[in-house]
Amino acid sequence: MFEQSLKNIDDSLHRDPGCATELDYIEQTSWILFLKYLNDLEKDKDTEAKLANRTYKYIVDPKFRWETWACPKTPDGKIDHQKALSGDDLKDFVDGELFPYLKKFKYSAESADTIEYKIGEIFSELKNKIQTGYTLRDILNVVDNLEFRTDAEKHELSHLYESRLQNMGNAGRNGGEFYTPRALIRAIVKVVDPKLGQTIYDGAVGSAGFLVESFNYLSKDKEKLSPKEWEILQTKTFYGQEVKSLAYIIGVMNMILHGIDAPNIIHTDTLNKNISDIQEKEHYDIILTNPPFGSGIKKQIQQNFPIRTGESAYLFLQHFIKILKAGGKAGMVIKNTFLSNTDNASVSLRKHLLETCNLHTVLDLPSGVFTGAGVKTVVLFFEKGSPTKKVWFYQLNLDRNLGKTTALTEQDLDEFVELQKTKANSKNSWTVDIKDVDPKTFDLSVKNPNGGVAPKIKDPLEILDEMKKLDKESNEILNRIYERINEK
């Protein structure tokens, strides 16, 4: 039922002139789902309060509650079409009254880790892009039938939401900024192996994939957790920061759907803070992240870091090293060129990493892991507090090209996860002693001494056959087009 409901929402958004991309679809679906979730959460808390003979104080005023403006009901539980706004009346209310009201919560909230702050932050940055009030009415009616009350319902909705995030990641370069393949994240989480009670941080949270998968990892035996442990997992474990408005709401919504009621995600630019101002109390036990790659960071921002560079990922790496606790562990995705670039910033940063942290593992990923990104990446695994002595490399060699229809799977990474436990050498893995690394360049280029797996080269006749097949398919399509034109 949920899958068909979300498909119906996508179909409605596709017809609306205000929504043109996968990014628009998930953004607009997110704010509507958030308000329905908030309404269900408040109703549950009200019920709990009544059972305990207490009075629950609603966050949202009656006029702006879901059952008042979105889907008012008749006594028999059906939509009250006399009270339900539609068309221009609905759009005017949402744009002119609802959004301005919800924005104000940001300024009245007690702190950034409250649900009130999340409401204000989300609606301060978003706008309703649905131009037709009748389209919005159709979507509200669909969402009204979605429930967030049970673990099973949340699980199904979260699974469907994740599939939409994956579609967004596959949609192109911009979507890929927010989405890291979940198979890769799960492998990184397994290697870092966070424990209950540790704090986990992502300063470039995106769609919160690393935090969500860490939550799944720590809560897989939920029934064994005590109420106190569950509270710690809910409120004092996961932390994140995100600068982009769309990614912020997606990240918050994704965590909510996975069972974290008030995510500790702050909407801010992580790089805006001078790392010398980071206090000991701000440090974290675990860092799991895939920060954005790209040059062109303003010099004003670069002043916040001892190693100044226009490459955003290099600034993030300095931030993560600084904010990690002594003895803390990290798993971070970065462009593979970081290991070998010869510019001063790259050399200085590799030296800093190797001298202040134990870079014990490097996972070398094949092209195509990040659809549309056009970059080759590695994953750095390190622990803060002692210098690197040896680095274990693993080169992921697959027998296929990765793409939209041949995405990375957990099985692809099983050997890496297993071998990493003992850092065993194999045809795909090897160990480098830091004493053998050039002390001037600290070059850590991935050079498999075992040769790895040679890429499969197709036979020329096989290539020609494929070309003939494609030509035949193209001609068939053109003929069908001509036939349809002639029919008219």
C-alpha positions as CSV (number, residue, x, y, z in Angstrom):
1,M,0.0,0.0,0.0
2,F,2.8,2.4,0.9
3,E,4.7,1.8,-2.3
4,Q,1.6,2.5,-4.4
5,S,0.9,5.6,-2.3
6,L,4.3,7.1,-2.9
7,K,4.1,6.3,-6.6
8,N,0.8,8.2,-6.7
9,I,2.5,11.1,-5.1
10,D,5.3,11.0,-7.7
11,D,2.8,10.9,-10.5
12,S,1.0,14.0,-9.1
13,L,4.2,15.9,-8.7
14,H,5.3,14.9,-12.2
15,R,2.2,16.7,-13.6
16,D,2.7,19.8,-11.5
17,P,4.6,22.6,-13.3
18,G,6.5,23.6,-10.2
19,C,8.3,20.2,-9.8
20,A,10.7,19.2,-12.5
21,T,13.3,16.9,-11.1
22,E,13.7,13.9,-8.7
23,L,15.2,16.4,-6.2
24,D,11.9,18.4,-6.3
25,Y,9.9,15.3,-5.8
26,I,11.7,14.2,-2.7
27,E,11.8,17.7,-1.3
28,Q,8.1,18.3,-1.6
29,T,7.2,14.8,-0.4
30,S,9.5,15.3,2.6
31,W,7.9,18.4,4.1
32,I,4.4,16.9,3.7
33,L,5.5,13.6,5.3
34,F,7.1,15.5,8.1
35,L,3.9,17.3,9.0
36,K,1.9,14.1,8.9
37,Y,4.6,12.4,11.1
38,L,4.5,15.4,13.5
39,N,0.7,15.1,13.8
40,D,0.9,11.4,14.5
41,L,3.6,11.9,17.1
42,E,1.6,14.5,18.9
43,K,-1.5,12.4,18.9
44,D,0.5,9.5,20.4
45,K,1.9,11.7,23.1
46,D,-1.5,13.0,23.9
47,T,-2.8,9.5,24.2
48,E,0.1,8.5,26.5
49,A,-0.5,11.6,28.7
50,K,-4.2,10.8,29.1
51,L,-3.4,7.2,30.1
52,A,-1.0,8.6,32.8
53,N,-3.7,11.1,33.9
54,R,-1.6,14.1,32.5
55,T,-2.3,16.8,30.1
56,Y,-0.2,17.0,26.9
57,K,0.7,20.4,25.6
58,Y,0.6,20.4,21.8
59,I,3.5,22.0,19.9
60,V,1.3,23.1,17.0
61,D,-1.7,25.4,17.5
62,P,-5.1,23.9,16.5
63,K,-5.4,26.0,13.3
64,F,-2.2,24.5,11.9
65,R,-2.6,20.9,12.9
66,W,-2.9,18.3,10.1
67,E,-6.5,17.4,11.0
68,T,-7.6,21.0,10.7
69,W,-6.1,22.3,7.5
70,A,-4.8,19.2,5.6
71,C,-7.4,16.5,6.1
72,P,-10.3,17.5,8.4
73,K,-12.7,14.6,9.0
74,T,-16.4,13.9,9.4
75,P,-17.5,12.0,12.5
76,D,-17.3,8.7,10.5
77,G,-13.6,9.3,9.7
78,K,-14.0,10.4,6.1
79,I,-12.5,13.6,4.5
80,D,-14.8,16.5,5.3
81,H,-15.0,18.1,1.8
82,Q,-16.9,21.1,3.2
83,K,-13.9,22.1,5.4
84,A,-11.0,20.7,3.4
85,L,-9.3,23.5,1.5
86,S,-8.4,23.0,-2.2
87,G,-7.3,24.9,-5.3
88,D,-6.1,28.5,-4.7
89,D,-7.5,28.5,-1.2
90,L,-5.3,25.7,-0.1
91,K,-2.2,27.1,-1.8
92,D,-2.8,30.5,-0.4
93,F,-3.1,29.1,3.1
94,V,0.0,27.0,2.9
95,D,2.2,29.7,1.4
96,G,0.7,32.7,3.3
97,E,-0.1,31.3,6.7
98,L,1.2,27.7,7.3
99,F,4.9,28.2,6.3
100,P,5.3,31.6,8.0
101,Y,3.8,30.1,11.2
102,L,6.1,27.1,11.2
103,K,9.2,29.2,10.5
104,K,8.7,31.0,13.8
105,F,9.5,27.9,15.8
106,K,13.2,28.3,15.0
107,Y,13.3,31.4,17.2
108,S,11.1,30.2,20.1
109,A,12.8,26.8,20.5
110,E,14.8,26.2,23.6
111,S,17.7,24.5,21.8
112,A,18.8,23.1,18.4
113,D,18.2,19.5,19.5
114,T,14.4,19.9,20.0
115,I,11.7,19.0,17.6
116,E,10.5,22.6,17.7
117,Y,13.8,23.8,16.3
118,K,13.7,21.2,13.6
119,I,10.2,22.5,12.5
120,G,11.4,26.1,12.4
121,E,14.7,25.2,10.6
122,I,13.0,23.1,7.9
123,F,10.3,25.6,7.1
124,S,12.7,28.6,7.2
125,E,14.6,27.1,4.3
126,L,11.9,25.4,2.2
127,K,9.2,26.7,0.1
128,N,6.1,25.0,-1.3
129,K,6.9,24.4,-5.0
130,I,3.6,22.7,-5.8
131,Q,1.9,25.4,-7.9
132,T,-1.5,23.8,-8.2
133,G,-3.7,23.6,-5.1
134,Y,-5.6,20.7,-6.6
135,T,-2.4,18.7,-7.0
136,L,-1.5,19.5,-3.4
137,R,-5.0,18.3,-2.3
138,D,-4.5,15.0,-4.0
139,I,-1.2,14.5,-2.3
140,L,-2.5,15.4,1.1
141,N,-5.3,12.8,0.7
142,V,-2.7,10.1,-0.1
143,V,-0.4,11.0,2.7
144,D,-3.3,11.1,5.2
145,N,-3.6,7.3,4.8
146,L,0.1,6.7,5.7
147,E,0.7,5.8,9.3
148,F,3.9,6.2,11.3
149,R,2.7,4.5,14.5
150,T,4.3,1.1,14.5
151,D,7.8,-0.1,13.9
152,A,6.6,-2.1,10.9
153,E,5.0,1.0,9.3
154,K,8.1,3.0,9.9
155,H,10.3,0.3,8.5
156,E,8.3,0.0,5.3
157,L,8.2,3.8,4.8
158,S,11.9,4.2,5.5
159,H,12.7,1.5,3.0
160,L,10.6,3.2,0.3
161,Y,12.1,6.6,1.2
162,E,15.6,5.2,0.8
163,S,14.7,3.9,-2.6
164,R,13.7,7.4,-3.6
165,L,17.0,8.7,-2.2
166,Q,18.8,6.2,-4.4
167,N,16.8,7.3,-7.5
168,M,17.8,10.9,-6.6
169,G,21.4,9.8,-6.4
170,N,21.1,8.1,-9.8
171,A,19.4,11.2,-11.3
172,G,22.7,12.9,-11.8
173,R,25.6,14.9,-10.3
174,N,23.5,17.1,-7.9
175,G,21.5,14.1,-6.5
176,G,24.7,12.2,-6.0
177,E,25.9,14.9,-3.6
178,F,23.4,13.7,-1.0
179,Y,23.5,9.9,-1.6
180,T,26.3,7.5,-0.7
181,P,25.6,3.8,-1.8
182,R,24.2,2.0,1.3
183,A,26.2,-1.1,0.6
184,L,29.4,1.0,1.0
185,I,28.2,2.7,4.1
186,R,27.3,-0.6,5.8
187,A,30.8,-2.0,5.0
188,I,32.4,1.2,6.5
189,V,30.2,0.9,9.6
190,K,31.1,-2.8,10.1
191,V,34.8,-2.0,9.9
192,V,34.6,1.0,12.3
193,D,32.3,-1.0,14.6
194,P,30.7,1.7,16.8
195,K,29.6,0.7,20.3
196,L,26.5,1.7,22.3
197,G,27.4,4.8,24.3
198,Q,29.8,6.2,21.8
199,T,29.0,9.5,20.0
200,I,28.8,9.3,16.2
201,Y,29.3,12.4,14.0
202,D,29.0,13.4,10.4
203,G,29.8,17.0,9.6
204,A,28.6,16.6,6.0
205,V,25.4,14.7,6.8
206,G,23.6,14.8,3.4
207,S,20.7,12.3,3.5
208,A,22.1,11.0,6.9
209,G,23.0,7.6,5.4
210,F,25.9,7.1,7.7
211,L,23.9,8.0,10.8
212,V,20.9,5.9,9.8
213,E,23.1,2.8,9.0
214,S,24.9,3.3,12.3
215,F,21.5,3.4,14.1
216,N,20.5,0.2,12.3
217,Y,23.8,-1.4,13.3
218,L,23.5,-0.5,17.0
219,S,19.7,-1.3,17.3
220,K,19.7,-4.7,15.4
221,D,19.0,-6.3,18.8
222,K,16.5,-3.7,19.9
223,E,14.7,-6.1,22.2
224,K,17.9,-6.6,24.3
225,L,18.3,-2.8,24.9
226,S,17.2,-1.4,28.3
227,P,14.9,1.7,28.3
228,K,18.0,3.7,29.4
229,E,20.1,2.4,26.5
230,W,17.3,3.1,24.1
231,E,17.1,6.7,25.3
232,I,20.9,7.1,24.9
233,L,20.6,5.7,21.3
234,Q,17.8,8.1,20.6
235,T,19.1,11.3,22.1
236,K,22.8,11.1,22.8
237,T,24.5,9.1,20.0
238,F,24.0,10.6,16.6
239,Y,25.1,14.1,15.6
240,G,25.4,15.9,12.3
241,Q,25.7,19.2,10.4
242,E,24.5,20.1,6.9
243,V,24.8,23.3,5.0
244,K,22.3,22.6,2.2
245,S,18.6,23.2,2.8
246,L,17.4,20.3,0.8
247,A,19.9,17.8,2.2
248,Y,19.0,19.0,5.7
249,I,15.3,18.2,5.5
250,I,16.0,14.9,3.7
251,G,18.5,13.9,6.4
252,V,16.1,14.8,9.2
253,M,13.2,13.0,7.5
254,N,15.3,10.0,6.8
255,M,16.3,9.7,10.4
256,I,12.8,10.2,11.6
257,L,11.5,7.4,9.3
258,H,14.2,5.1,10.6
259,G,13.0,5.6,14.2
260,I,15.0,8.6,15.6
261,D,12.3,11.1,16.8
262,A,14.3,14.3,17.2
263,P,17.6,14.0,15.2
264,N,20.6,16.0,16.4
265,I,21.3,17.5,13.0
266,I,22.1,21.2,12.8
267,H,21.7,23.3,9.7
268,T,25.0,25.1,9.4
269,D,28.2,25.3,7.4
270,T,30.7,23.0,9.2
271,L,33.6,24.8,7.5
272,N,32.6,28.2,8.8
273,K,34.0,27.4,12.2
274,N,37.7,27.9,12.9
275,I,39.0,24.5,14.0
276,S,41.2,26.1,16.7
277,D,37.9,27.1,18.4
278,I,36.7,23.5,18.7
279,Q,36.6,22.6,22.4
280,E,37.3,19.3,24.1
281,K,33.6,18.8,25.0
282,E,32.7,19.0,21.3
283,H,34.8,16.0,20.4
284,Y,33.2,12.7,19.2
285,D,34.1,9.0,19.5
286,I,33.3,8.0,15.9
287,I,33.3,9.9,12.6
288,L,31.6,8.4,9.5
289,T,31.3,10.6,6.5
290,N,31.5,11.3,2.8
291,P,32.1,15.0,2.5
292,P,31.6,16.9,-0.7
293,F,34.5,17.1,-3.2
294,G,35.3,20.3,-5.1
295,S,37.6,23.2,-5.4
296,G,36.8,26.9,-5.1
297,I,36.3,27.3,-1.4
298,K,36.6,31.0,-0.5
299,K,39.8,32.3,1.1
300,Q,37.8,33.6,4.0
301,I,36.8,30.0,4.8
302,Q,40.3,28.7,4.3
303,Q,41.5,31.0,7.1
304,N,39.8,28.6,9.5
305,F,42.3,25.8,8.8
306,P,46.1,25.5,9.3
307,I,46.5,23.9,5.9
308,R,44.8,26.2,3.5
309,T,43.4,24.9,0.3
310,G,40.4,25.4,-2.0
311,E,39.5,21.7,-1.9
312,S,36.5,21.2,0.4
313,A,37.3,17.6,1.2
314,Y,40.7,18.5,2.5
315,L,39.2,21.1,4.8
316,F,36.7,18.6,6.1
317,L,39.5,16.1,6.8
318,Q,41.3,18.7,9.0
319,H,38.0,19.4,10.8
320,F,37.4,15.7,11.4
321,I,40.9,15.0,12.7
322,K,40.5,17.9,15.1
323,I,37.0,17.0,16.4
324,L,37.8,13.3,16.8
325,K,38.5,12.2,20.4
326,A,41.9,10.7,21.3
327,G,41.4,7.0,20.6
328,G,38.4,7.8,18.3
329,K,37.9,6.0,15.0
330,A,36.9,7.3,11.6
331,G,35.8,6.1,8.2
332,M,35.9,8.7,5.4
333,V,35.3,8.7,1.7
334,I,37.7,10.9,-0.3
335,K,38.9,11.3,-3.9
336,N,41.8,8.9,-4.6
337,T,44.0,11.7,-5.8
338,F,44.4,12.7,-2.2
339,L,46.9,9.8,-1.8
340,S,49.3,11.1,-4.5
341,N,48.7,14.8,-5.3
342,T,52.0,16.7,-5.1
343,D,50.8,20.2,-4.2
344,N,51.8,21.6,-0.9
345,A,48.4,21.2,0.7
346,S,48.0,17.6,-0.2
347,V,51.5,16.7,1.0
348,S,51.1,18.6,4.2
349,L,47.7,17.1,4.9
350,R,49.0,13.5,4.3
351,K,51.9,14.2,6.7
352,H,49.5,15.6,9.3
353,L,47.2,12.6,9.0
354,L,50.0,10.0,9.2
355,E,51.7,11.8,12.2
356,T,48.6,12.4,14.3
357,C,46.5,9.3,13.4
358,N,47.0,5.7,12.7
359,L,45.8,5.3,9.1
360,H,45.5,1.6,9.3
361,T,43.3,0.8,6.2
362,V,42.7,2.2,2.8
363,L,39.9,0.8,0.6
364,D,40.4,1.5,-3.1
365,L,37.1,1.7,-4.9
366,P,36.4,1.1,-8.6
367,S,35.0,3.7,-10.9
368,G,31.2,4.0,-11.0
369,V,30.5,3.6,-7.3
370,F,29.0,7.1,-7.3
371,T,26.7,7.3,-10.2
372,G,27.2,10.4,-12.3
373,A,30.0,11.8,-10.1
374,G,32.7,10.9,-12.4
375,V,35.4,10.5,-9.7
376,K,37.4,7.6,-8.3
377,T,37.4,7.3,-4.6
378,V,39.1,5.6,-1.6
379,V,37.9,5.2,2.0
380,L,40.3,6.2,4.8
381,F,40.0,4.3,8.1
382,F,42.0,5.9,10.9
383,E,42.3,6.2,14.7
384,K,43.5,9.4,16.4
385,G,46.3,9.5,18.9
386,S,49.2,7.5,17.6
387,P,51.2,7.8,14.3
388,T,50.8,5.4,11.4
389,K,53.3,2.6,11.2
390,K,51.7,0.4,8.6
391,V,48.8,0.9,6.1
392,W,46.8,-2.1,4.8
393,F,45.4,-1.5,1.3
394,Y,42.5,-3.4,-0.3
395,Q,41.7,-2.9,-3.9
396,L,38.2,-3.7,-4.8
397,N,38.3,-5.5,-8.2
398,L,35.0,-6.5,-9.7
399,D,34.1,-8.6,-12.8
400,R,31.7,-6.0,-14.0
401,N,31.4,-2.2,-14.6
402,L,29.3,-0.4,-12.0
403,G,26.3,1.7,-13.1
404,K,22.6,2.4,-12.4
405,T,21.6,-1.1,-13.1
406,T,24.8,-2.8,-11.8
407,A,25.2,-1.0,-8.5
408,L,27.7,-1.9,-5.7
409,T,26.3,-4.7,-3.4
410,E,27.2,-5.8,0.1
411,Q,28.4,-9.1,-1.3
412,D,31.0,-7.1,-3.4
413,L,32.5,-5.9,-0.1
414,D,32.3,-9.1,1.9
415,E,35.9,-10.1,1.3
416,F,37.2,-6.7,2.2
417,V,35.3,-6.7,5.5
418,E,36.5,-10.2,6.4
419,L,40.1,-9.7,5.4
420,Q,40.2,-6.3,7.2
421,K,39.7,-8.0,10.6
422,T,43.2,-9.5,10.4
423,K,44.6,-7.3,7.6
424,A,45.6,-10.3,5.7
425,N,47.4,-10.0,2.4
426,S,45.8,-11.5,-0.7
427,K,45.8,-10.9,-4.5
428,N,43.6,-7.8,-3.7
429,S,45.3,-6.6,-0.5
430,W,48.8,-5.7,0.7
431,T,50.6,-3.9,3.5
432,V,52.8,-0.8,3.2
433,D,55.3,0.0,5.9
434,I,55.5,3.8,6.5
435,K,59.3,3.5,6.7
436,D,59.1,2.7,3.0
437,V,57.0,5.8,2.1
438,D,58.9,8.8,0.7
439,P,59.3,11.3,3.6
440,K,59.2,14.2,1.3
441,T,56.0,13.5,-0.5
442,F,54.3,11.0,1.7
443,D,52.9,9.4,-1.5
444,L,50.4,6.7,-0.7
445,S,49.4,5.8,-4.3
446,V,47.5,2.6,-4.7
447,K,50.0,0.3,-6.4
448,N,49.0,-3.3,-6.0
449,P,52.2,-5.4,-5.9
450,N,50.1,-8.5,-6.7
451,G,48.8,-7.1,-9.9
452,G,45.2,-7.4,-8.9
453,V,42.6,-8.5,-11.5
454,A,43.3,-7.3,-15.0
455,P,40.3,-5.6,-16.6
456,K,38.4,-7.7,-19.0
457,I,39.0,-6.7,-22.6
458,K,36.3,-7.5,-25.0
459,D,37.0,-9.4,-28.3
460,P,36.7,-7.0,-31.3
461,L,34.1,-9.4,-32.9
462,E,32.0,-9.2,-29.7
463,I,32.2,-5.4,-29.9
464,L,31.1,-5.4,-33.6
465,D,28.2,-7.7,-32.7
466,E,27.0,-5.4,-30.0
467,M,27.2,-2.4,-32.4
468,K,25.1,-4.3,-35.0
469,K,22.5,-5.1,-32.3
470,L,22.3,-1.5,-31.2
471,D,21.9,-0.4,-34.9
472,K,19.1,-2.9,-35.3
473,E,17.3,-1.7,-32.2
474,S,17.7,2.0,-33.3
475,N,16.2,1.2,-36.8
476,E,13.2,-0.6,-35.2
477,I,12.5,2.4,-33.0
478,L,12.8,4.8,-35.9
479,N,10.4,2.7,-38.0
480,R,7.8,2.7,-35.2
481,I,8.0,6.5,-35.0
482,Y,7.6,6.9,-38.8
483,E,4.6,4.5,-38.7
484,R,2.9,6.5,-35.9
485,I,3.5,9.8,-37.8
486,N,2.0,8.3,-41.0
487,E,-1.0,7.1,-39.0
488,K,-1.8,10.7,-38.1
